[in-house]
Amino acid sequence: MKTPIKTIGKIIFSTILISGIVFGINQYQNIMDKKNYVEPYCAAKYQHNVDDYKTCKVMTPTQILTDLKDKSNIISEVVDLPTIKM
């Protein structure tokens, strides 16, 4: 017959172990998202401005997509080019 303390201990240990594994996988996924998506985007967009690159690099992919969506809705970012005269 198993004692209830051993059973409860195994359940607690299993819960902590599974939680730690899930937490580690989430952290690894966040690191890979930044490496594969955020850093190349920031490097391409801010290749001549180091300060803006550093501030962009700490963003998440979701924040970058939200920022791009908000900026695409702003018409004032369209460059007003002079007309070509012949």
C-alpha positions in Angstrom: 0.0 0.0 0.0 1.4 3.4 -1.0 1.3 6.2 1.5 -0.7 9.3 0.5 2.4 11.4 1.1 4.4 9.6 -1.6 1.5 9.8 -4.1 1.0 13.6 -3.4 4.8 14.1 -3.7 4.8 12.3 -7.1 1.9 14.4 -8.4 3.5 17.6 -7.2 6.9 16.6 -8.8 5.2 15.7 -12.1 3.3 19.0 -12.2 6.5 21.0 -11.5 8.4 19.0 -14.1 5.7 19.4 -16.8 5.4 23.1 -16.0 9.1 23.6 -16.2 9.3 21.8 -19.6 6.4 23.9 -21.0 8.0 27.1 -19.7 11.4 26.2 -21.3 9.7 25.5 -24.6 7.9 28.8 -24.5 11.2 30.7 -23.7 13.0 28.8 -26.6 10.2 29.7 -29.0 10.4 33.4 -28.0 14.1 33.4 -28.6 13.8 31.8 -32.0 11.0 34.2 -33.0 13.2 37.1 -32.2 16.1 35.6 -34.0 14.2 34.6 -37.2 11.7 37.4 -37.5 12.5 40.5 -35.4 16.2 40.9 -35.9 16.2 40.5 -39.7 13.3 43.0 -40.0 15.0 45.5 -37.7 18.3 45.1 -39.4 16.8 45.8 -42.8 14.6 48.7 -41.7 17.1 50.5 -39.5 20.4 49.6 -41.2 21.6 53.2 -40.9 20.3 54.1 -37.4 21.7 52.1 -34.5 19.5 53.6 -31.8 16.3 52.8 -33.7 17.6 49.3 -34.4 18.2 48.7 -30.7 14.7 49.9 -29.7 13.2 47.8 -32.5 15.1 44.7 -31.5 13.4 44.4 -28.1 9.9 44.2 -29.7 8.0 41.0 -30.2 6.8 39.8 -33.7 3.2 40.7 -32.6 4.2 44.2 -31.7 6.0 44.7 -35.0 3.0 43.4 -37.0 0.7 45.7 -35.0 3.0 48.7 -35.6 3.1 47.9 -39.3 -0.7 47.7 -39.5 -1.1 51.0 -37.7 1.4 52.7 -39.9 -0.1 51.3 -43.1 -3.4 53.0 -42.2 -1.8 56.4 -41.9 -1.9 58.3 -45.2 0.6 60.9 -44.1 3.5 58.5 -44.5 3.2 58.6 -48.2 6.0 60.6 -49.6 4.8 63.6 -51.7 7.0 63.4 -54.8 7.3 66.3 -57.1 5.7 65.9 -60.5 7.9 65.3 -63.5 7.9 68.3 -65.9 8.8 68.0 -69.5 
